[in-house]
Amino acid sequence: MPAQKTPQKRLIVALDVPTAAEALALADTLAPQIDFFKVGLQLFLEAGFAVCDALSKRGHKVMLDLKFHDIPQTVALTTAQLANHDIALATVHGYPQVVAAAAKAKGRTKILAVTVLTSLGHEELAQSGFAGTLAELVQLRAETSLAAGADGIVCSPLETALLRKKVGSKPLIVTPGIRPLDSARDDQTRTATPHAAIQAGADYIVVGRPITKAASPVTAAREILDEIG
Ligand code: C5P
């Protein structure tokens, strides 16, 4: 874990809003205390790379969370599209074929492999046909993804300590599923507080609704930064 990172450099805010105008207004409200933003499927389908470019033009870092999962040729060609934009981090699902194809075509962007979505619990895993435990699957996906060339992994804060021990200090660990103590869990299952996630060894935490749906997003972000610090 890079101990020198300030709390500001550890928080990525998920701009899960429907339009570029709302996303940029939120980013402008949260800057300068936040300078790293995540663009997901909802916003990207509406606003495309234009919203990523607008964020980077403002000096922000962008995590593009489209979770690619397709045949190697499609993943490689799609990942190559990132080269014309300033995308710091991009996500793919943590299957070795997918990760290897993305890693080959990634350019300056760092590729993060999503291990197991933080909304999934043991029951959903069993329903999808996986016989083992969540921790086993997360560990398998993390290790095979890193071997296939991922720069880091996305996992829940509940698996972060174990994974950090297994993978060492170099790979990035990014954890969504973050909930301050007084926040609703919404559709997330494997959650922990910002402080617990950082203590467990996460490089970055990703926070959406606890900030974006707060009466004052600035106050909510400030409280999370204080908790991390
Ligand atoms: O609102 P909330 O804090 O739950 O948002 C979490 C964000 O992180 C969402 O944008 C979601 O798509 C993303 N994410 C996640 N679990 C993963 C990977 C990404 O919740 N495993």
py3Dmol code that shows the C-alpha trace and the ligand (Angstrom):
import py3Dmol

protein = """\
ATOM      1  CA  MET A   1       0.000   0.000   0.000  1.00  0.00           C
ATOM      2  CA  PRO A   2       1.514   3.375  -0.985  1.00  0.00           C
ATOM      3  CA  ALA A   3       1.576   4.971   2.479  1.00  0.00           C
ATOM      4  CA  GLN A   4       2.417   8.390   1.060  1.00  0.00           C
ATOM      5  CA  LYS A   5      -0.995   8.840  -0.634  1.00  0.00           C
ATOM      6  CA  THR A   6      -3.180  11.525   0.938  1.00  0.00           C
ATOM      7  CA  PRO A   7      -6.887  10.736   1.583  1.00  0.00           C
ATOM      8  CA  GLN A   8      -7.783  12.905  -1.459  1.00  0.00           C
ATOM      9  CA  LYS A   9      -5.695  10.655  -3.676  1.00  0.00           C
ATOM     10  CA  ARG A  10      -7.494   7.538  -2.448  1.00  0.00           C
ATOM     11  CA  LEU A  11     -11.120   8.410  -3.110  1.00  0.00           C
ATOM     12  CA  ILE A  12     -12.740   7.853  -6.517  1.00  0.00           C
ATOM     13  CA  VAL A  13     -16.286   9.186  -6.805  1.00  0.00           C
ATOM     14  CA  ALA A  14     -18.625   7.211  -9.081  1.00  0.00           C
ATOM     15  CA  LEU A  15     -20.498   9.683 -11.287  1.00  0.00           C
ATOM     16  CA  ASP A  16     -23.543   7.410 -11.634  1.00  0.00           C
ATOM     17  CA  VAL A  17     -25.848  10.094 -13.042  1.00  0.00           C
ATOM     18  CA  PRO A  18     -27.741  10.122 -16.345  1.00  0.00           C
ATOM     19  CA  THR A  19     -26.219  13.078 -18.182  1.00  0.00           C
ATOM     20  CA  ALA A  20     -22.868  14.751 -18.817  1.00  0.00           C
ATOM     21  CA  ALA A  21     -24.268  18.027 -17.495  1.00  0.00           C
ATOM     22  CA  GLU A  22     -25.127  16.431 -14.132  1.00  0.00           C
ATOM     23  CA  ALA A  23     -21.814  14.569 -14.003  1.00  0.00           C
ATOM     24  CA  LEU A  24     -19.736  17.670 -14.677  1.00  0.00           C
ATOM     25  CA  ALA A  25     -21.790  19.770 -12.256  1.00  0.00           C
ATOM     26  CA  LEU A  26     -21.167  17.164  -9.555  1.00  0.00           C
ATOM     27  CA  ALA A  27     -17.451  17.011 -10.373  1.00  0.00           C
ATOM     28  CA  ASP A  28     -17.247  20.816 -10.258  1.00  0.00           C
ATOM     29  CA  THR A  29     -19.007  20.828  -6.887  1.00  0.00           C
ATOM     30  CA  LEU A  30     -16.660  18.216  -5.423  1.00  0.00           C
ATOM     31  CA  ALA A  31     -13.436  19.714  -6.836  1.00  0.00           C
ATOM     32  CA  PRO A  32     -10.853  20.488  -5.677  1.00  0.00           C
ATOM     33  CA  GLN A  33     -11.205  18.129  -2.721  1.00  0.00           C
ATOM     34  CA  ILE A  34     -11.926  15.240  -5.156  1.00  0.00           C
ATOM     35  CA  ASP A  35      -9.998  14.864  -8.406  1.00  0.00           C
ATOM     36  CA  PHE A  36     -10.619  11.243  -9.427  1.00  0.00           C
ATOM     37  CA  PHE A  37     -13.956  10.265 -10.960  1.00  0.00           C
ATOM     38  CA  LYS A  38     -15.472   7.056 -12.265  1.00  0.00           C
ATOM     39  CA  VAL A  39     -17.546   6.964 -15.432  1.00  0.00           C
ATOM     40  CA  GLY A  40     -19.769   3.887 -15.651  1.00  0.00           C
ATOM     41  CA  LEU A  41     -22.097   2.323 -18.187  1.00  0.00           C
ATOM     42  CA  GLN A  42     -25.092   4.581 -17.594  1.00  0.00           C
ATOM     43  CA  LEU A  43     -23.188   7.816 -18.105  1.00  0.00           C
ATOM     44  CA  PHE A  44     -20.958   6.488 -20.890  1.00  0.00           C
ATOM     45  CA  LEU A  45     -23.904   5.280 -22.971  1.00  0.00           C
ATOM     46  CA  GLU A  46     -25.371   8.770 -22.787  1.00  0.00           C
ATOM     47  CA  ALA A  47     -22.261  10.926 -22.993  1.00  0.00           C
ATOM     48  CA  GLY A  48     -19.483   8.719 -24.423  1.00  0.00           C
ATOM     49  CA  PHE A  49     -15.842   9.740 -24.373  1.00  0.00           C
ATOM     50  CA  ALA A  50     -16.881  13.414 -24.410  1.00  0.00           C
ATOM     51  CA  VAL A  51     -17.591  13.336 -20.681  1.00  0.00           C
ATOM     52  CA  CYS A  52     -14.263  11.579 -19.987  1.00  0.00           C
ATOM     53  CA  ASP A  53     -12.460  14.205 -22.074  1.00  0.00           C
ATOM     54  CA  ALA A  54     -14.287  17.026 -20.260  1.00  0.00           C
ATOM     55  CA  LEU A  55     -13.213  15.591 -16.902  1.00  0.00           C
ATOM     56  CA  SER A  56      -9.585  15.193 -17.946  1.00  0.00           C
ATOM     57  CA  LYS A  57      -9.580  18.694 -19.433  1.00  0.00           C
ATOM     58  CA  ARG A  58     -10.539  19.942 -15.963  1.00  0.00           C
ATOM     59  CA  GLY A  59      -7.432  18.176 -14.627  1.00  0.00           C
ATOM     60  CA  HIS A  60      -9.270  15.181 -13.145  1.00  0.00           C
ATOM     61  CA  LYS A  61      -8.280  11.540 -13.384  1.00  0.00           C
ATOM     62  CA  VAL A  62     -10.803   9.186 -14.971  1.00  0.00           C
ATOM     63  CA  MET A  63     -11.633   5.569 -14.204  1.00  0.00           C
ATOM     64  CA  LEU A  64     -13.689   4.115 -17.040  1.00  0.00           C
ATOM     65  CA  ASP A  65     -15.756   1.295 -15.568  1.00  0.00           C
ATOM     66  CA  LEU A  66     -17.322  -0.500 -18.523  1.00  0.00           C
ATOM     67  CA  LYS A  67     -16.294  -3.983 -17.347  1.00  0.00           C
ATOM     68  CA  PHE A  68     -15.402  -5.415 -20.746  1.00  0.00           C
ATOM     69  CA  HIS A  69     -16.176  -9.118 -21.165  1.00  0.00           C
ATOM     70  CA  ASP A  70     -16.050 -10.492 -24.711  1.00  0.00           C
ATOM     71  CA  ILE A  71     -13.901 -12.579 -27.034  1.00  0.00           C
ATOM     72  CA  PRO A  72     -10.198 -11.577 -27.092  1.00  0.00           C
ATOM     73  CA  GLN A  73     -10.336  -9.873 -30.511  1.00  0.00           C
ATOM     74  CA  THR A  74     -13.259  -7.661 -29.479  1.00  0.00           C
ATOM     75  CA  VAL A  75     -11.728  -6.838 -26.115  1.00  0.00           C
ATOM     76  CA  ALA A  76      -8.393  -5.910 -27.719  1.00  0.00           C
ATOM     77  CA  LEU A  77      -9.970  -3.680 -30.383  1.00  0.00           C
ATOM     78  CA  THR A  78     -12.249  -2.042 -27.807  1.00  0.00           C
ATOM     79  CA  THR A  79      -9.404  -1.443 -25.360  1.00  0.00           C
ATOM     80  CA  ALA A  80      -7.350   0.134 -28.155  1.00  0.00           C
ATOM     81  CA  GLN A  81     -10.055   2.836 -28.396  1.00  0.00           C
ATOM     82  CA  LEU A  82      -8.889   4.151 -25.005  1.00  0.00           C
ATOM     83  CA  ALA A  83      -5.584   5.320 -26.475  1.00  0.00           C
ATOM     84  CA  ASN A  84      -7.078   8.541 -27.859  1.00  0.00           C
ATOM     85  CA  HIS A  85      -8.289   9.613 -24.414  1.00  0.00           C
ATOM     86  CA  ASP A  86      -6.809  10.257 -21.008  1.00  0.00           C
ATOM     87  CA  ILE A  87      -8.176   7.262 -19.105  1.00  0.00           C
ATOM     88  CA  ALA A  88      -6.151   6.375 -15.999  1.00  0.00           C
ATOM     89  CA  LEU A  89      -7.948   3.134 -15.120  1.00  0.00           C
ATOM     90  CA  ALA A  90     -10.291   0.854 -17.077  1.00  0.00           C
ATOM     91  CA  THR A  91     -12.092  -2.286 -15.926  1.00  0.00           C
ATOM     92  CA  VAL A  92     -12.564  -5.704 -17.506  1.00  0.00           C
ATOM     93  CA  HIS A  93     -14.025  -8.857 -15.998  1.00  0.00           C
ATOM     94  CA  GLY A  94     -11.358 -11.011 -14.374  1.00  0.00           C
ATOM     95  CA  TYR A  95     -11.084 -13.883 -16.838  1.00  0.00           C
ATOM     96  CA  PRO A  96      -7.527 -14.538 -18.079  1.00  0.00           C
ATOM     97  CA  GLN A  97      -8.423 -14.421 -21.820  1.00  0.00           C
ATOM     98  CA  VAL A  98     -10.206 -11.114 -21.391  1.00  0.00           C
ATOM     99  CA  VAL A  99      -7.478  -9.597 -19.224  1.00  0.00           C
ATOM    100  CA  ALA A 100      -4.683 -10.726 -21.552  1.00  0.00           C
ATOM    101  CA  ALA A 101      -6.422  -9.182 -24.578  1.00  0.00           C
ATOM    102  CA  ALA A 102      -6.969  -5.888 -22.743  1.00  0.00           C
ATOM    103  CA  ALA A 103      -3.424  -5.814 -21.341  1.00  0.00           C
ATOM    104  CA  LYS A 104      -1.987  -6.219 -24.832  1.00  0.00           C
ATOM    105  CA  ALA A 105      -3.902  -3.211 -26.174  1.00  0.00           C
ATOM    106  CA  LYS A 106      -4.006  -0.940 -23.121  1.00  0.00           C
ATOM    107  CA  GLY A 107      -1.493   1.805 -23.996  1.00  0.00           C
ATOM    108  CA  ARG A 108      -1.128   4.209 -21.041  1.00  0.00           C
ATOM    109  CA  THR A 109      -4.306   3.059 -19.318  1.00  0.00           C
ATOM    110  CA  LYS A 110      -4.027   0.685 -16.353  1.00  0.00           C
ATOM    111  CA  ILE A 111      -6.250  -2.359 -16.554  1.00  0.00           C
ATOM    112  CA  LEU A 112      -8.191  -3.451 -13.482  1.00  0.00           C
ATOM    113  CA  ALA A 113      -9.744  -6.909 -13.352  1.00  0.00           C
ATOM    114  CA  VAL A 114     -13.093  -7.157 -11.595  1.00  0.00           C
ATOM    115  CA  THR A 115     -12.969 -10.293  -9.443  1.00  0.00           C
ATOM    116  CA  VAL A 116     -16.543 -10.795  -8.161  1.00  0.00           C
ATOM    117  CA  LEU A 117     -19.096  -7.958  -8.153  1.00  0.00           C
ATOM    118  CA  THR A 118     -19.583  -6.474  -4.691  1.00  0.00           C
ATOM    119  CA  SER A 119     -23.345  -6.878  -5.005  1.00  0.00           C
ATOM    120  CA  LEU A 120     -23.018 -10.675  -5.116  1.00  0.00           C
ATOM    121  CA  GLY A 121     -23.195 -12.858  -2.027  1.00  0.00           C
ATOM    122  CA  HIS A 122     -22.804 -16.595  -1.420  1.00  0.00           C
ATOM    123  CA  GLU A 123     -26.342 -17.368  -2.564  1.00  0.00           C
ATOM    124  CA  GLU A 124     -25.971 -15.586  -5.922  1.00  0.00           C
ATOM    125  CA  LEU A 125     -22.651 -17.327  -6.448  1.00  0.00           C
ATOM    126  CA  ALA A 126     -24.219 -20.741  -5.880  1.00  0.00           C
ATOM    127  CA  GLN A 127     -27.061 -19.799  -8.259  1.00  0.00           C
ATOM    128  CA  SER A 128     -24.474 -18.969 -10.943  1.00  0.00           C
ATOM    129  CA  GLY A 129     -23.042 -22.468 -10.642  1.00  0.00           C
ATOM    130  CA  PHE A 130     -19.908 -21.803  -8.559  1.00  0.00           C
ATOM    131  CA  ALA A 131     -19.346 -24.524  -5.982  1.00  0.00           C
ATOM    132  CA  GLY A 132     -16.584 -22.908  -3.903  1.00  0.00           C
ATOM    133  CA  THR A 133     -16.617 -19.940  -1.560  1.00  0.00           C
ATOM    134  CA  LEU A 134     -16.616 -16.280  -2.534  1.00  0.00           C
ATOM    135  CA  ALA A 135     -13.148 -15.795  -1.077  1.00  0.00           C
ATOM    136  CA  GLU A 136     -11.797 -18.696  -3.154  1.00  0.00           C
ATOM    137  CA  LEU A 137     -13.267 -17.322  -6.370  1.00  0.00           C
ATOM    138  CA  VAL A 138     -12.057 -13.774  -5.674  1.00  0.00           C
ATOM    139  CA  GLN A 139      -8.562 -15.095  -4.984  1.00  0.00           C
ATOM    140  CA  LEU A 140      -8.525 -17.276  -8.100  1.00  0.00           C
ATOM    141  CA  ARG A 141      -9.716 -14.418 -10.322  1.00  0.00           C
ATOM    142  CA  ALA A 142      -7.201 -12.022  -8.760  1.00  0.00           C
ATOM    143  CA  GLU A 143      -4.226 -14.320  -9.177  1.00  0.00           C
ATOM    144  CA  THR A 144      -5.062 -15.443 -12.725  1.00  0.00           C
ATOM    145  CA  SER A 145      -5.862 -11.865 -13.802  1.00  0.00           C
ATOM    146  CA  LEU A 146      -2.580 -10.511 -12.475  1.00  0.00           C
ATOM    147  CA  ALA A 147      -0.720 -13.380 -14.166  1.00  0.00           C
ATOM    148  CA  ALA A 148      -2.511 -12.441 -17.414  1.00  0.00           C
ATOM    149  CA  GLY A 149      -1.236  -8.862 -17.218  1.00  0.00           C
ATOM    150  CA  ALA A 150      -3.736  -6.859 -15.137  1.00  0.00           C
ATOM    151  CA  ASP A 151      -2.283  -3.835 -13.325  1.00  0.00           C
ATOM    152  CA  GLY A 152      -4.676  -4.310 -10.465  1.00  0.00           C
ATOM    153  CA  ILE A 153      -7.914  -5.782  -9.244  1.00  0.00           C
ATOM    154  CA  VAL A 154     -11.325  -4.687  -8.099  1.00  0.00           C
ATOM    155  CA  CYS A 155     -12.669  -6.557  -5.084  1.00  0.00           C
ATOM    156  CA  SER A 156     -14.872  -5.922  -2.077  1.00  0.00           C
ATOM    157  CA  PRO A 157     -13.329  -4.470   1.071  1.00  0.00           C
ATOM    158  CA  LEU A 158     -14.027  -7.794   2.785  1.00  0.00           C
ATOM    159  CA  GLU A 159     -11.462  -9.598   0.620  1.00  0.00           C
ATOM    160  CA  THR A 160      -8.909  -6.797   0.477  1.00  0.00           C
ATOM    161  CA  ALA A 161      -6.710  -7.797   3.439  1.00  0.00           C
ATOM    162  CA  LEU A 162      -6.413 -11.396   2.248  1.00  0.00           C
ATOM    163  CA  LEU A 163      -5.664 -10.345  -1.333  1.00  0.00           C
ATOM    164  CA  ARG A 164      -3.123  -7.720  -0.332  1.00  0.00           C
ATOM    165  CA  LYS A 165      -1.262 -10.425   1.569  1.00  0.00           C
ATOM    166  CA  LYS A 166      -1.397 -12.776  -1.414  1.00  0.00           C
ATOM    167  CA  VAL A 167      -0.484 -10.334  -4.204  1.00  0.00           C
ATOM    168  CA  GLY A 168       1.989  -8.079  -2.399  1.00  0.00           C
ATOM    169  CA  SER A 169       2.215  -4.312  -2.499  1.00  0.00           C
ATOM    170  CA  LYS A 170       2.576  -3.673  -6.255  1.00  0.00           C
ATOM    171  CA  PRO A 171      -0.816  -4.466  -7.837  1.00  0.00           C
ATOM    172  CA  LEU A 172      -3.481  -1.817  -7.405  1.00  0.00           C
ATOM    173  CA  ILE A 173      -6.450  -2.815  -5.275  1.00  0.00           C
ATOM    174  CA  VAL A 174      -9.608  -0.797  -5.850  1.00  0.00           C
ATOM    175  CA  THR A 175     -12.645  -1.419  -3.671  1.00  0.00           C
ATOM    176  CA  PRO A 176     -16.253  -0.405  -4.281  1.00  0.00           C
ATOM    177  CA  GLY A 177     -18.912  -1.581  -1.810  1.00  0.00           C
ATOM    178  CA  ILE A 178     -17.953   1.243   0.544  1.00  0.00           C
ATOM    179  CA  ARG A 179     -20.490   2.345   3.110  1.00  0.00           C
ATOM    180  CA  PRO A 180     -19.928   4.773   5.978  1.00  0.00           C
ATOM    181  CA  LEU A 181     -21.553   3.436   9.166  1.00  0.00           C
ATOM    182  CA  ASP A 182     -24.713   5.534   8.836  1.00  0.00           C
ATOM    183  CA  SER A 183     -25.288   4.783   5.111  1.00  0.00           C
ATOM    184  CA  ALA A 184     -27.831   2.463   3.469  1.00  0.00           C
ATOM    185  CA  ARG A 185     -26.316  -0.610   1.821  1.00  0.00           C
ATOM    186  CA  ASP A 186     -28.554  -0.220  -1.259  1.00  0.00           C
ATOM    187  CA  ASP A 187     -27.883  -3.196  -3.579  1.00  0.00           C
ATOM    188  CA  GLN A 188     -24.375  -3.815  -2.229  1.00  0.00           C
ATOM    189  CA  THR A 189     -23.728  -6.975  -0.211  1.00  0.00           C
ATOM    190  CA  ARG A 190     -20.021  -7.163   0.658  1.00  0.00           C
ATOM    191  CA  THR A 191     -19.489  -3.753   2.241  1.00  0.00           C
ATOM    192  CA  ALA A 192     -17.185  -2.049   4.740  1.00  0.00           C
ATOM    193  CA  THR A 193     -16.449   1.485   5.887  1.00  0.00           C
ATOM    194  CA  PRO A 194     -13.938   3.749   4.098  1.00  0.00           C
ATOM    195  CA  HIS A 195     -11.537   3.457   7.034  1.00  0.00           C
ATOM    196  CA  ALA A 196     -11.737  -0.360   7.121  1.00  0.00           C
ATOM    197  CA  ALA A 197     -11.131  -0.625   3.355  1.00  0.00           C
ATOM    198  CA  ILE A 198      -8.013   1.550   3.476  1.00  0.00           C
ATOM    199  CA  GLN A 199      -6.731  -0.214   6.580  1.00  0.00           C
ATOM    200  CA  ALA A 200      -7.200  -3.540   4.780  1.00  0.00           C
ATOM    201  CA  GLY A 201      -4.807  -2.368   2.052  1.00  0.00           C
ATOM    202  CA  ALA A 202      -6.912  -0.750  -0.687  1.00  0.00           C
ATOM    203  CA  ASP A 203      -5.141   1.828  -2.853  1.00  0.00           C
ATOM    204  CA  TYR A 204      -8.435   3.422  -3.833  1.00  0.00           C
ATOM    205  CA  ILE A 205     -12.004   3.253  -2.618  1.00  0.00           C
ATOM    206  CA  VAL A 206     -14.868   3.883  -5.050  1.00  0.00           C
ATOM    207  CA  VAL A 207     -17.884   5.636  -3.551  1.00  0.00           C
ATOM    208  CA  GLY A 208     -21.109   6.434  -5.385  1.00  0.00           C
ATOM    209  CA  ARG A 209     -24.472   6.865  -3.681  1.00  0.00           C
ATOM    210  CA  PRO A 210     -23.210   7.730  -0.166  1.00  0.00           C
ATOM    211  CA  ILE A 211     -21.844  10.902  -1.826  1.00  0.00           C
ATOM    212  CA  THR A 212     -23.973  11.455  -4.930  1.00  0.00           C
ATOM    213  CA  LYS A 213     -27.308  10.967  -3.127  1.00  0.00           C
ATOM    214  CA  ALA A 214     -26.311  12.866   0.020  1.00  0.00           C
ATOM    215  CA  ALA A 215     -28.104  16.112   0.911  1.00  0.00           C
ATOM    216  CA  SER A 216     -24.668  17.712   0.652  1.00  0.00           C
ATOM    217  CA  PRO A 217     -22.245  15.708  -1.524  1.00  0.00           C
ATOM    218  CA  VAL A 218     -19.411  18.025  -0.439  1.00  0.00           C
ATOM    219  CA  THR A 219     -20.038  17.315   3.258  1.00  0.00           C
ATOM    220  CA  ALA A 220     -20.394  13.571   2.621  1.00  0.00           C
ATOM    221  CA  ALA A 221     -17.102  13.521   0.682  1.00  0.00           C
ATOM    222  CA  ARG A 222     -15.371  15.580   3.387  1.00  0.00           C
ATOM    223  CA  GLU A 223     -16.554  13.153   6.096  1.00  0.00           C
ATOM    224  CA  ILE A 224     -15.231  10.200   4.115  1.00  0.00           C
ATOM    225  CA  LEU A 225     -11.870  11.901   3.585  1.00  0.00           C
ATOM    226  CA  ASP A 226     -11.694  12.684   7.313  1.00  0.00           C
ATOM    227  CA  GLU A 227     -12.486   9.058   8.119  1.00  0.00           C
ATOM    228  CA  ILE A 228      -9.747   7.801   5.790  1.00  0.00           C
ATOM    229  CA  GLY A 229      -7.228  10.292   7.109  1.00  0.00           C
TER     230      GLY A 229
END
"""
ligand_1 = """\
21
C5P
O -23.302 3.748 -5.227
P -22.186 2.780 -4.906
O -21.169 3.339 -3.935
O -22.707 1.418 -4.510
O -21.417 2.625 -6.297
C -20.404 1.681 -6.499
C -19.901 1.831 -7.905
O -18.874 0.876 -8.112
C -20.949 1.573 -8.991
O -20.694 2.498 -10.031
C -20.690 0.167 -9.457
O -20.969 -0.003 -10.837
C -19.195 0.013 -9.212
N -18.722 -1.346 -8.937
C -19.209 -2.135 -7.922
N -18.729 -3.409 -7.734
C -17.759 -3.888 -8.524
C -17.234 -3.074 -9.544
C -17.735 -1.798 -9.729
O -20.082 -1.702 -7.174
N -17.252 -5.077 -8.308
"""
view = py3Dmol.view(width=600, height=400)
view.addModel(protein, "pdb")
view.setStyle({"model": 0}, {"cartoon": {"style": "trace"}})
view.addModel(ligand_1, "xyz")
view.setStyle({"model": 1}, {"stick": {}})
view.zoomTo()
view.show()
